[in-house]
Amino acid sequence: IGAPTLLVATGSYLARPKLRSEVHKEGTRRQFELHLKDWLNLPLDGISKSMAVQRHREMEKFPSGANHVLRSFRSVWNHARRTNDLPESPTNAIEWYEERPDGRIIEDLSAWKTRTDDLFNPIHRAFFELILYTGFRKAEALALEWKNIHEDRIHLPVTKNGRSFDLPIVQRHHEILAPLQGLSRTWVFPSPKSPTGHLAAPKRIEWSPHAHRRTFATIAMEAGILEEVVGRLLNHTPMNITGHRYVRPSLDALRPAMQATCDELDRRLGFKKD
């Protein structure tokens, strides 16, 4: 039996028992259809190192995107290599582009408030408010369903790291979500124009969704929250053995940190006086 095609290998990779979110899966498929379309029906062993290097160079105007697409291809290849007689990944010949993390946060929260208050669509406005007050990743927020919004927490069935996650929430979060009640039975951020039924691309503003996540983390730290606790709120995997394997703080134990972060955001945005 010959090597599988890239299309078949991708399907097998995305069907792994350790599930990733549907948004991640769909994003991988779209990347391959857009940038590796001419490879999809080729057997993996028909894709050479020179082809990988050339495709990477062709995308040099978007270095981060080039790296991401070819690294996703490498993951598919390595997964297929477990059950097929394949050589090392062709991507081993690639010289990866240097990537410097953006690192920007929302420096001027007053300007942010003015900008989001001016958004005509209340769904977009609530989206940016929620990710600022939760630190959620863009994809996690966009796919939120009402059945996973509870009085004391928001439940994410699948996240970027493959695990489910519960984030403690407070009254401020319910206030942000209140204008969206009744717009959809299923989706928190609905969009009838989207094939998924939920918002796919919120309106672009001066600050990226990830800048909101970094701002949430920064405000939490400046409010006196310990770095490891901030990591727990962001659903980061602890690096040390104790944090990773043994420590399992309850939602109630994390709630004061969330409350303190929201209070500090409110203060800086002018919702509360010093």
CYANA upper distance limits for C-alpha pairs under 8 A (distance plus 0.5 A):
  2 GLY  CA     43 PRO  CA      8.26
  3 ALA  CA     43 PRO  CA      6.08
  3 ALA  CA     44 LEU  CA      6.43
  3 ALA  CA     45 ASP  CA      6.83
  3 ALA  CA     84 ASN  CA      6.94
  3 ALA  CA     85 ASP  CA      7.98
  3 ALA  CA     86 LEU  CA      8.05
  4 PRO  CA      8 VAL  CA      6.44
  4 PRO  CA      9 ALA  CA      6.43
  4 PRO  CA     43 PRO  CA      5.77
  4 PRO  CA     44 LEU  CA      6.65
  4 PRO  CA     80 ALA  CA      8.48
  5 THR  CA      9 ALA  CA      6.57
  5 THR  CA     40 LEU  CA      6.96
  5 THR  CA     41 ASN  CA      5.86
  5 THR  CA     42 LEU  CA      5.58
  5 THR  CA     43 PRO  CA      4.38
  5 THR  CA     44 LEU  CA      6.01
  6 LEU  CA     10 THR  CA      6.40
  6 LEU  CA     39 TRP  CA      7.15
  6 LEU  CA     40 LEU  CA      5.31
  6 LEU  CA     41 ASN  CA      6.70
  6 LEU  CA     42 LEU  CA      6.71
  6 LEU  CA     43 PRO  CA      6.68
  6 LEU  CA     44 LEU  CA      6.25
  7 LEU  CA     11 GLY  CA      6.87
  7 LEU  CA     40 LEU  CA      5.31
  7 LEU  CA     41 ASN  CA      6.65
  8 VAL  CA     12 SER  CA      6.84
  9 ALA  CA     13 TYR  CA      6.60
  9 ALA  CA     76 VAL  CA      6.92
  9 ALA  CA     77 TRP  CA      7.92
  9 ALA  CA     80 ALA  CA      6.58
 10 THR  CA     14 LEU  CA      6.65
 10 THR  CA     29 ARG  CA      8.42
 10 THR  CA     76 VAL  CA      6.30
 11 GLY  CA     15 ALA  CA      6.70
 12 SER  CA     16 ARG  CA      7.19
 12 SER  CA     80 ALA  CA      8.43
 13 TYR  CA     76 VAL  CA      6.27
 13 TYR  CA     79 HIS  CA      6.80
 13 TYR  CA     80 ALA  CA      7.99
 14 LEU  CA     19 LEU  CA      8.12
 14 LEU  CA     20 ARG  CA      8.31
 14 LEU  CA     25 LYS  CA      6.76
 15 ALA  CA     19 LEU  CA      7.68
 18 LYS  CA    162 GLY  CA      7.04
 19 LEU  CA    158 VAL  CA      8.15
 19 LEU  CA    162 GLY  CA      6.34
 20 ARG  CA     24 HIS  CA      6.86
 20 ARG  CA     25 LYS  CA      7.37
 20 ARG  CA    158 VAL  CA      6.95
 20 ARG  CA    159 THR  CA      7.27
 20 ARG  CA    160 LYS  CA      6.97
 20 ARG  CA    161 ASN  CA      7.82
 20 ARG  CA    162 GLY  CA      5.50
 21 SER  CA     25 LYS  CA      6.91
 21 SER  CA    158 VAL  CA      5.86
 21 SER  CA    159 THR  CA      6.51
 21 SER  CA    160 LYS  CA      7.25
 21 SER  CA    162 GLY  CA      7.76
 22 GLU  CA     26 GLU  CA      6.51
 23 VAL  CA     27 GLY  CA      6.49
 23 VAL  CA    139 ALA  CA      7.14
 23 VAL  CA    143 ALA  CA      8.48
 24 HIS  CA     28 THR  CA      6.73
 24 HIS  CA    160 LYS  CA      8.14
 25 LYS  CA     29 ARG  CA      6.88
 26 GLU  CA     30 ARG  CA      6.67
 27 GLY  CA     31 GLN  CA      6.65
 28 THR  CA     32 PHE  CA      6.84
 28 THR  CA     72 SER  CA      7.88
 29 ARG  CA     33 GLU  CA      6.64
 30 ARG  CA     34 LEU  CA      6.51
 31 GLN  CA     35 HIS  CA      6.39
 31 GLN  CA     36 LEU  CA      7.95
 31 GLN  CA     69 VAL  CA      7.02
 32 PHE  CA     36 LEU  CA      5.17
 32 PHE  CA     37 LYS  CA      6.54
 32 PHE  CA     40 LEU  CA      8.18
 32 PHE  CA     69 VAL  CA      7.82
 33 GLU  CA     37 LYS  CA      5.10
 33 GLU  CA     40 LEU  CA      8.24
 35 HIS  CA     69 VAL  CA      8.16
 36 LEU  CA     40 LEU  CA      7.09
 38 ASP  CA     42 LEU  CA      8.35
 39 TRP  CA     47 ILE  CA      7.99
 42 LEU  CA     46 GLY  CA      6.68
 42 LEU  CA     47 ILE  CA      7.66
 43 PRO  CA     47 ILE  CA      7.67
 44 LEU  CA     77 TRP  CA      7.90
 45 ASP  CA     86 LEU  CA      7.20
 45 ASP  CA     87 PRO  CA      8.41
 47 ILE  CA     51 MET  CA      6.90
 47 ILE  CA     52 ALA  CA      7.89
 47 ILE  CA     90 PRO  CA      7.78
 48 SER  CA     52 ALA  CA      6.93
 48 SER  CA     90 PRO  CA      6.23
 49 LYS  CA     53 VAL  CA      6.66
 49 LYS  CA     89 SER  CA      8.36
 49 LYS  CA     90 PRO  CA      4.62
 49 LYS  CA     91 THR  CA      6.86
 49 LYS  CA     92 ASN  CA      8.06
 49 LYS  CA     93 ALA  CA      6.42
 49 LYS  CA     94 ILE  CA      8.41
 50 SER  CA     54 GLN  CA      6.52
 50 SER  CA     90 PRO  CA      8.24
 50 SER  CA     93 ALA  CA      8.28
 51 MET  CA     55 ARG  CA      6.60
 52 ALA  CA     56 HIS  CA      6.69
 52 ALA  CA     70 LEU  CA      8.11
 52 ALA  CA     90 PRO  CA      6.57
 52 ALA  CA     91 THR  CA      6.38
 52 ALA  CA     93 ALA  CA      8.25
 52 ALA  CA     94 ILE  CA      7.62
 53 VAL  CA     57 ARG  CA      6.77
 53 VAL  CA     91 THR  CA      7.64
 53 VAL  CA     93 ALA  CA      7.11
 53 VAL  CA     94 ILE  CA      5.79
 53 VAL  CA     95 GLU  CA      8.47
 54 GLN  CA     58 GLU  CA      6.69
 55 ARG  CA     59 MET  CA      7.13
 56 HIS  CA     60 GLU  CA      7.19
 56 HIS  CA     66 ALA  CA      6.16
 56 HIS  CA     67 ASN  CA      7.84
 56 HIS  CA     70 LEU  CA      7.55
 56 HIS  CA     94 ILE  CA      7.94
 59 MET  CA     63 PRO  CA      7.25
 59 MET  CA     65 GLY  CA      8.08
 59 MET  CA     66 ALA  CA      5.88
 60 GLU  CA     66 ALA  CA      7.17
 62 PHE  CA     66 ALA  CA      6.54
 63 PRO  CA     67 ASN  CA      6.66
 63 PRO  CA     97 TYR  CA      6.23
 63 PRO  CA     98 GLU  CA      8.16
 63 PRO  CA     99 GLU  CA      7.88
 64 SER  CA     68 HIS  CA      6.64
 64 SER  CA     97 TYR  CA      7.80
 64 SER  CA     99 GLU  CA      6.83
 65 GLY  CA     69 VAL  CA      6.61
 66 ALA  CA     70 LEU  CA      6.78
 67 ASN  CA     71 ARG  CA      6.44
 67 ASN  CA     96 TRP  CA      6.84
 67 ASN  CA     97 TYR  CA      7.28
 68 HIS  CA     72 SER  CA      6.61
 69 VAL  CA     73 PHE  CA      6.80
 70 LEU  CA     74 ARG  CA      6.67
 70 LEU  CA     91 THR  CA      7.40
 71 ARG  CA     75 SER  CA      6.81
 71 ARG  CA     91 THR  CA      8.08
 72 SER  CA     76 VAL  CA      6.93
 73 PHE  CA     77 TRP  CA      6.68
 74 ARG  CA     78 ASN  CA      6.58
 74 ARG  CA     89 SER  CA      6.66
 74 ARG  CA     90 PRO  CA      8.34
 74 ARG  CA     91 THR  CA      6.83
 75 SER  CA     79 HIS  CA      6.65
 76 VAL  CA     80 ALA  CA      6.78
 77 TRP  CA     81 ARG  CA      6.63
 77 TRP  CA     89 SER  CA      6.81
 78 ASN  CA     82 ARG  CA      7.33
 78 ASN  CA     88 GLU  CA      8.48
 78 ASN  CA     89 SER  CA      7.41
 79 HIS  CA     83 THR  CA      8.43
 80 ALA  CA     84 ASN  CA      6.56
 81 ARG  CA     85 ASP  CA      6.85
 81 ARG  CA     86 LEU  CA      5.97
 81 ARG  CA     87 PRO  CA      8.28
 88 GLU  CA     92 ASN  CA      7.81
 90 PRO  CA     94 ILE  CA      8.38
103 GLY  CA    211 ALA  CA      7.96
103 GLY  CA    214 ARG  CA      8.02
104 ARG  CA    211 ALA  CA      6.30
104 ARG  CA    214 ARG  CA      7.95
105 ILE  CA    207 TRP  CA      8.28
105 ILE  CA    211 ALA  CA      5.27
105 ILE  CA    212 HIS  CA      7.17
105 ILE  CA    214 ARG  CA      6.27
105 ILE  CA    215 THR  CA      5.52
106 ILE  CA    112 TRP  CA      7.84
106 ILE  CA    207 TRP  CA      7.25
106 ILE  CA    211 ALA  CA      6.92
106 ILE  CA    212 HIS  CA      7.29
106 ILE  CA    215 THR  CA      6.46
108 ASP  CA    112 TRP  CA      6.97
109 LEU  CA    113 LYS  CA      6.60
109 LEU  CA    268 ARG  CA      7.48
109 LEU  CA    269 LEU  CA      6.65
110 SER  CA    114 THR  CA      6.78
110 SER  CA    268 ARG  CA      8.35
110 SER  CA    269 LEU  CA      6.53
111 ALA  CA    115 ARG  CA      6.64
112 TRP  CA    116 THR  CA      6.63
113 LYS  CA    117 ASP  CA      6.38
113 LYS  CA    269 LEU  CA      7.55
114 THR  CA    118 ASP  CA      6.81
115 ARG  CA    119 LEU  CA      7.31
115 ARG  CA    205 ILE  CA      8.27
116 THR  CA    125 ARG  CA      6.06
116 THR  CA    128 PHE  CA      7.93
117 ASP  CA    125 ARG  CA      7.47
119 LEU  CA    124 HIS  CA      7.63
119 LEU  CA    125 ARG  CA      6.51
120 PHE  CA    125 ARG  CA      8.48
121 ASN  CA    125 ARG  CA      7.00
122 PRO  CA    126 ALA  CA      6.54
122 PRO  CA    179 PRO  CA      8.01
122 PRO  CA    180 LEU  CA      8.38
123 ILE  CA    127 PHE  CA      6.66
123 ILE  CA    180 LEU  CA      7.34
123 ILE  CA    189 PHE  CA      6.52
123 ILE  CA    190 PRO  CA      8.28
124 HIS  CA    128 PHE  CA      7.00
124 HIS  CA    189 PHE  CA      8.47
124 HIS  CA    202 PRO  CA      6.38
124 HIS  CA    203 LYS  CA      7.11
125 ARG  CA    129 GLU  CA      6.83
126 ALA  CA    130 LEU  CA      6.47
126 ALA  CA    176 ILE  CA      6.56
126 ALA  CA    177 LEU  CA      7.26
126 ALA  CA    179 PRO  CA      8.48
126 ALA  CA    180 LEU  CA      8.39
127 PHE  CA    131 ILE  CA      6.84
127 PHE  CA    141 ALA  CA      7.86
127 PHE  CA    142 LEU  CA      8.27
127 PHE  CA    189 PHE  CA      7.77
127 PHE  CA    202 PRO  CA      8.27
128 PHE  CA    132 LEU  CA      6.70
128 PHE  CA    209 PRO  CA      7.95
128 PHE  CA    212 HIS  CA      8.26
129 GLU  CA    133 TYR  CA      6.77
129 GLU  CA    176 ILE  CA      7.26
130 LEU  CA    134 THR  CA      6.46
130 LEU  CA    135 GLY  CA      8.48
130 LEU  CA    136 PHE  CA      8.38
130 LEU  CA    141 ALA  CA      8.41
130 LEU  CA    173 HIS  CA      7.44
130 LEU  CA    176 ILE  CA      7.05
130 LEU  CA    177 LEU  CA      8.27
131 ILE  CA    135 GLY  CA      5.64
131 ILE  CA    136 PHE  CA      5.62
131 ILE  CA    137 ARG  CA      7.73
131 ILE  CA    138 LYS  CA      8.00
131 ILE  CA    141 ALA  CA      7.46
131 ILE  CA    209 PRO  CA      7.74
131 ILE  CA    212 HIS  CA      6.77
131 ILE  CA    213 ARG  CA      7.14
132 LEU  CA    136 PHE  CA      8.29
132 LEU  CA    212 HIS  CA      5.44
132 LEU  CA    213 ARG  CA      6.79
132 LEU  CA    215 THR  CA      7.56
132 LEU  CA    216 PHE  CA      6.24
133 TYR  CA    173 HIS  CA      7.75
133 TYR  CA    216 PHE  CA      6.94
133 TYR  CA    261 THR  CA      8.41
133 TYR  CA    262 CYS  CA      6.73
133 TYR  CA    265 LEU  CA      8.11
134 THR  CA    213 ARG  CA      8.14
134 THR  CA    216 PHE  CA      7.42
134 THR  CA    233 LEU  CA      8.49
135 GLY  CA    212 HIS  CA      7.13
135 GLY  CA    213 ARG  CA      4.64
135 GLY  CA    214 ARG  CA      7.78
135 GLY  CA    215 THR  CA      8.37
135 GLY  CA    216 PHE  CA      5.86
135 GLY  CA    217 ALA  CA      7.50
135 GLY  CA    233 LEU  CA      8.30
135 GLY  CA    234 LEU  CA      6.69
136 PHE  CA    140 GLU  CA      6.69
136 PHE  CA    141 ALA  CA      6.54
136 PHE  CA    213 ARG  CA      6.81
136 PHE  CA    234 LEU  CA      7.60
137 ARG  CA    141 ALA  CA      6.86
137 ARG  CA    209 PRO  CA      7.64
137 ARG  CA    210 HIS  CA      7.20
137 ARG  CA    213 ARG  CA      7.31
138 LYS  CA    142 LEU  CA      6.71
138 LYS  CA    209 PRO  CA      6.31
138 LYS  CA    210 HIS  CA      7.68
139 ALA  CA    143 ALA  CA      6.80
140 GLU  CA    144 LEU  CA      7.02
140 GLU  CA    156 LEU  CA      7.89
140 GLU  CA    159 THR  CA      7.45
142 LEU  CA    188 VAL  CA      8.35
142 LEU  CA    189 PHE  CA      6.78
142 LEU  CA    198 HIS  CA      7.26
142 LEU  CA    199 LEU  CA      6.46
142 LEU  CA    200 ALA  CA      7.19
143 ALA  CA    187 TRP  CA      7.63
143 ALA  CA    188 VAL  CA      8.25
143 ALA  CA    189 PHE  CA      8.11
143 ALA  CA    198 HIS  CA      7.14
143 ALA  CA    199 LEU  CA      8.35
144 LEU  CA    148 ASN  CA      7.72
144 LEU  CA    156 LEU  CA      8.15
144 LEU  CA    187 TRP  CA      6.65
144 LEU  CA    188 VAL  CA      6.14
144 LEU  CA    189 PHE  CA      7.73
145 GLU  CA    149 ILE  CA      7.57
145 GLU  CA    186 THR  CA      5.95
145 GLU  CA    187 TRP  CA      5.08
145 GLU  CA    188 VAL  CA      5.93
146 TRP  CA    185 ARG  CA      7.65
146 TRP  CA    186 THR  CA      6.22
146 TRP  CA    187 TRP  CA      6.51
146 TRP  CA    188 VAL  CA      6.24
147 LYS  CA    186 THR  CA      7.80
148 ASN  CA    154 ILE  CA      6.31
148 ASN  CA    155 HIS  CA      5.53
148 ASN  CA    156 LEU  CA      7.51
149 ILE  CA    153 ARG  CA      7.05
149 ILE  CA    154 ILE  CA      5.28
149 ILE  CA    155 HIS  CA      7.06
150 HIS  CA    154 ILE  CA      6.38
150 HIS  CA    155 HIS  CA      8.24
151 GLU  CA    169 ILE  CA      8.17
152 ASP  CA    168 PRO  CA      6.40
152 ASP  CA    169 ILE  CA      5.99
152 ASP  CA    170 VAL  CA      7.26
153 ARG  CA    166 ASP  CA      6.69
153 ARG  CA    167 LEU  CA      5.81
153 ARG  CA    168 PRO  CA      4.86
153 ARG  CA    169 ILE  CA      5.46
153 ARG  CA    251 LEU  CA      8.40
154 ILE  CA    166 ASP  CA      6.15
154 ILE  CA    167 LEU  CA      5.78
154 ILE  CA    168 PRO  CA      7.16
154 ILE  CA    169 ILE  CA      7.36
155 HIS  CA    164 SER  CA      7.95
155 HIS  CA    165 PHE  CA      6.39
155 HIS  CA    166 ASP  CA      5.03
155 HIS  CA    167 LEU  CA      7.08
156 LEU  CA    164 SER  CA      5.99
156 LEU  CA    165 PHE  CA      5.57
156 LEU  CA    166 ASP  CA      6.70
157 PRO  CA    163 ARG  CA      7.89
157 PRO  CA    164 SER  CA      5.01
157 PRO  CA    165 PHE  CA      7.09
158 VAL  CA    162 GLY  CA      6.32
158 VAL  CA    163 ARG  CA      5.97
158 VAL  CA    164 SER  CA      5.17
158 VAL  CA    165 PHE  CA      7.79
159 THR  CA    163 ARG  CA      6.09
159 THR  CA    164 SER  CA      6.46
159 THR  CA    165 PHE  CA      7.60
165 PHE  CA    235 ASN  CA      7.52
166 ASP  CA    251 LEU  CA      8.18
167 LEU  CA    233 LEU  CA      7.08
167 LEU  CA    251 LEU  CA      7.70
168 PRO  CA    251 LEU  CA      6.01
168 PRO  CA    252 ASP  CA      7.91
168 PRO  CA    254 LEU  CA      7.36
168 PRO  CA    255 ARG  CA      6.06
168 PRO  CA    258 MET  CA      7.55
169 ILE  CA    173 HIS  CA      6.72
169 ILE  CA    255 ARG  CA      7.47
169 ILE  CA    258 MET  CA      7.48
169 ILE  CA    259 GLN  CA      8.40
170 VAL  CA    174 HIS  CA      7.58
170 VAL  CA    255 ARG  CA      8.13
170 VAL  CA    258 MET  CA      8.02
170 VAL  CA    259 GLN  CA      6.96
171 GLN  CA    175 GLU  CA      6.88
172 ARG  CA    176 ILE  CA      6.94
172 ARG  CA    262 CYS  CA      7.66
173 HIS  CA    177 LEU  CA      6.84
174 HIS  CA    178 ALA  CA      6.41
175 GLU  CA    179 PRO  CA      8.39
177 LEU  CA    181 GLN  CA      7.43
177 LEU  CA    188 VAL  CA      8.44
180 LEU  CA    188 VAL  CA      7.15
180 LEU  CA    189 PHE  CA      7.95
181 GLN  CA    188 VAL  CA      8.29
183 LEU  CA    188 VAL  CA      8.45
183 LEU  CA    190 PRO  CA      7.70
184 SER  CA    188 VAL  CA      7.44
184 SER  CA    190 PRO  CA      6.78
187 TRP  CA    197 GLY  CA      7.87
187 TRP  CA    198 HIS  CA      6.48
188 VAL  CA    198 HIS  CA      8.25
189 PHE  CA    198 HIS  CA      6.14
189 PHE  CA    199 LEU  CA      6.12
190 PRO  CA    197 GLY  CA      6.42
190 PRO  CA    198 HIS  CA      4.59
190 PRO  CA    199 LEU  CA      5.96
191 SER  CA    197 GLY  CA      5.90
191 SER  CA    198 HIS  CA      5.18
191 SER  CA    199 LEU  CA      5.38
191 SER  CA    200 ALA  CA      8.33
192 PRO  CA    197 GLY  CA      6.11
192 PRO  CA    198 HIS  CA      7.73
193 LYS  CA    197 GLY  CA      7.71
194 SER  CA    198 HIS  CA      6.66
194 SER  CA    199 LEU  CA      7.02
194 SER  CA    200 ALA  CA      7.13
196 THR  CA    200 ALA  CA      8.44
204 ARG  CA    208 SER  CA      8.13
207 TRP  CA    211 ALA  CA      6.45
207 TRP  CA    212 HIS  CA      7.72
208 SER  CA    212 HIS  CA      7.24
209 PRO  CA    213 ARG  CA      7.17
210 HIS  CA    214 ARG  CA      6.73
211 ALA  CA    215 THR  CA      6.52
212 HIS  CA    216 PHE  CA      6.70
213 ARG  CA    217 ALA  CA      6.92
214 ARG  CA    218 THR  CA      6.60
215 THR  CA    219 ILE  CA      6.49
216 PHE  CA    220 ALA  CA      6.63
216 PHE  CA    261 THR  CA      8.10
217 ALA  CA    221 MET  CA      6.79
217 ALA  CA    230 VAL  CA      6.79
217 ALA  CA    234 LEU  CA      8.24
218 THR  CA    222 GLU  CA      6.70
219 ILE  CA    223 ALA  CA      6.53
219 ILE  CA    261 THR  CA      6.91
219 ILE  CA    264 GLU  CA      7.55
219 ILE  CA    265 LEU  CA      7.53
220 ALA  CA    224 GLY  CA      7.16
220 ALA  CA    225 ILE  CA      6.06
220 ALA  CA    230 VAL  CA      7.13
220 ALA  CA    257 ALA  CA      8.12
220 ALA  CA    258 MET  CA      8.47
220 ALA  CA    260 ALA  CA      7.97
220 ALA  CA    261 THR  CA      5.38
220 ALA  CA    264 GLU  CA      8.40
221 MET  CA    225 ILE  CA      5.46
221 MET  CA    226 LEU  CA      7.05
221 MET  CA    227 GLU  CA      7.11
221 MET  CA    230 VAL  CA      7.65
223 ALA  CA    260 ALA  CA      7.15
223 ALA  CA    261 THR  CA      6.76
223 ALA  CA    264 GLU  CA      6.98
225 ILE  CA    229 VAL  CA      7.08
225 ILE  CA    230 VAL  CA      7.04
225 ILE  CA    257 ALA  CA      6.73
226 LEU  CA    230 VAL  CA      6.86
227 GLU  CA    231 GLY  CA      6.74
228 GLU  CA    232 ARG  CA      6.82
228 GLU  CA    238 PRO  CA      8.03
229 VAL  CA    233 LEU  CA      6.89
229 VAL  CA    254 LEU  CA      7.85
229 VAL  CA    257 ALA  CA      8.05
230 VAL  CA    234 LEU  CA      6.81
230 VAL  CA    257 ALA  CA      8.50
231 GLY  CA    235 ASN  CA      6.59
231 GLY  CA    236 HIS  CA      5.59
231 GLY  CA    237 THR  CA      8.06
231 GLY  CA    238 PRO  CA      7.93
232 ARG  CA    236 HIS  CA      6.44
232 ARG  CA    237 THR  CA      8.21
232 ARG  CA    238 PRO  CA      8.46
233 LEU  CA    254 LEU  CA      8.13
233 LEU  CA    258 MET  CA      8.17
237 THR  CA    244 HIS  CA      7.05
238 PRO  CA    243 GLY  CA      5.79
238 PRO  CA    244 HIS  CA      5.44
239 MET  CA    243 GLY  CA      7.52
239 MET  CA    244 HIS  CA      6.93
240 ASN  CA    244 HIS  CA      6.55
241 ILE  CA    245 ARG  CA      6.20
241 ILE  CA    246 TYR  CA      8.00
242 THR  CA    246 TYR  CA      5.67
242 THR  CA    247 VAL  CA      6.77
243 GLY  CA    247 VAL  CA      5.55
243 GLY  CA    248 ARG  CA      8.47
249 PRO  CA    253 ALA  CA      6.58
249 PRO  CA    254 LEU  CA      7.47
250 SER  CA    254 LEU  CA      7.05
251 LEU  CA    255 ARG  CA      6.50
252 ASP  CA    256 PRO  CA      8.06
254 LEU  CA    258 MET  CA      7.11
255 ARG  CA    259 GLN  CA      6.59
256 PRO  CA    260 ALA  CA      6.55
257 ALA  CA    261 THR  CA      6.70
258 MET  CA    262 CYS  CA      6.70
259 GLN  CA    263 ASP  CA      6.53
260 ALA  CA    264 GLU  CA      6.67
261 THR  CA    265 LEU  CA      6.75
262 CYS  CA    266 ASP  CA      6.58
263 ASP  CA    267 ARG  CA      6.64
263 ASP  CA    272 LYS  CA      8.38
264 GLU  CA    268 ARG  CA      6.75
265 LEU  CA    269 LEU  CA      6.57
266 ASP  CA    270 GLY  CA      6.60
266 ASP  CA    271 PHE  CA      5.40
266 ASP  CA    272 LYS  CA      6.32
267 ARG  CA    271 PHE  CA      6.18
267 ARG  CA    272 LYS  CA      5.23
267 ARG  CA    273 LYS  CA      6.69
267 ARG  CA    274 ASP  CA      7.30
268 ARG  CA    272 LYS  CA      8.49
